[in-house]
Amino acid sequence: MTGTATRVLVLNSGSSSVKYQLLDMRDSSRMAVGLVERIGEATSRLVHTPLAGGGERRERTGAIADHSAALKAVADELARDGLGLDSPELAAIGHRVVHGGLRFTEPTVITDEVMAEIERLVPVAPLHNPANITGIRTAQALRPDLPQVAVFDTAFHTTMPESAARYAIDVETADAHRIRRYGFHGTSHAYVSRATAALLGRDPSEVNVIVLHLGNGASASAVAGGRCVDTSMGLTPLEGLVMGTRSGDVDPAVTFHLMRVAGMSADEIDVLLNKKSGLVGLCGDNDMREIRRRVDAGDERAKLAFDIYVHRLRKYIGAYYAVLGRVDAVAFTAGVGENAAPVREAAIAGLEQLGLAVDAGLNAVRSDEARLISPQGARVAVAVVPTDEELEIARQTFELVQ
Ligand code: AMP
């Protein structure tokens, strides 16, 4: 790598989509962003927005057969803006990898051995790691000479003590099948906990933060002095909070009950709990905007879904307060956390005894900036902190290859 190579391409490869951002790490600015969705279907769509040099947003639809074709299409779009992947200014490609198990506690330069380990983790991340692997292989084929870095969703949570990370099940069985709580959204929890400390004007090592990442997927974490000590997702992203389409916590006996009394297969229950539950299962909608519109119009099902969502959230706030002992801040992030003032208000209401309160005026302000919504002088800060997983992946990638 030469001293002029300051760009990082961030790739987030899902099973049928690729999201990407090209960043210039001299000032962390975005040069281009985009996504390819419905890969493998006749109606694939690529949306590309160049941000450096004032180009126009471009969109094309039509079959894109696989991830390899998708990444080539992305490379073509970038080349049209003079940002091609063959540029000597490209320092590295950073990949979001969902499951890093216990081994990957840090961003890691991808070697054959690292790839083999990511593959060994497929049984615990069957929906995610295969897509990440395909994305990495495709990017390697395009630029075999370039460092490729894996940034793991689980890495931030590897500091959890055994008391939080282990399920209370037979130890031999658990260890034989690598069953434990890994946690996800780690890049976001890491970024937001640090950004919250910065908002308070303090070093991350000095503050205890409860981070509430509320997007379509949702998770909470307890972060003590910059280190994660507990998080709500477990072996898979199904555990914990009520999400857009996932149930979050249920009695595990629900699974065998459904097998026995409803004759459902393991795969059918997997789909039920991951895709047809949560807000969508409760009221038919998973978009919090639509749910609030329905609540305001007096819709009882939407109201119950909202109440169940908030009830679970409050349970985790209380639990993590006890886990941390002293809390300096509660930070809301991701699509719902950053935008849904009624969720923030309901989650914190009545918790003055814990030093927690939300100022209605501040909570109503819409902004893309990290900000406090607690009343002035509150014992515990309540903050809205927009997450930026791509920037965090780019930073970690760039730091590693420099
Ligand atoms: P994410 O997974 O972080 O992209 O979050 C997506 C979710 O955020 C959507 O499903 C919505 O429920 C929610 N969301 C996005 N924008 C808003 C908004 N303006 N108000 C309420 N909820 C929103």
Boltz pocket constraint, residues with backbone or C-beta under 6 A from the ligand:
constraints:
  - pocket:
      binder: B
      contacts: [[A, 214], [A, 215], [A, 216], [A, 217], [A, 244], [A, 286], [A, 287], [A, 288], [A, 289], [A, 334], [A, 335], [A, 336], [A, 339], [A, 340]]
      max_distance: 6.0
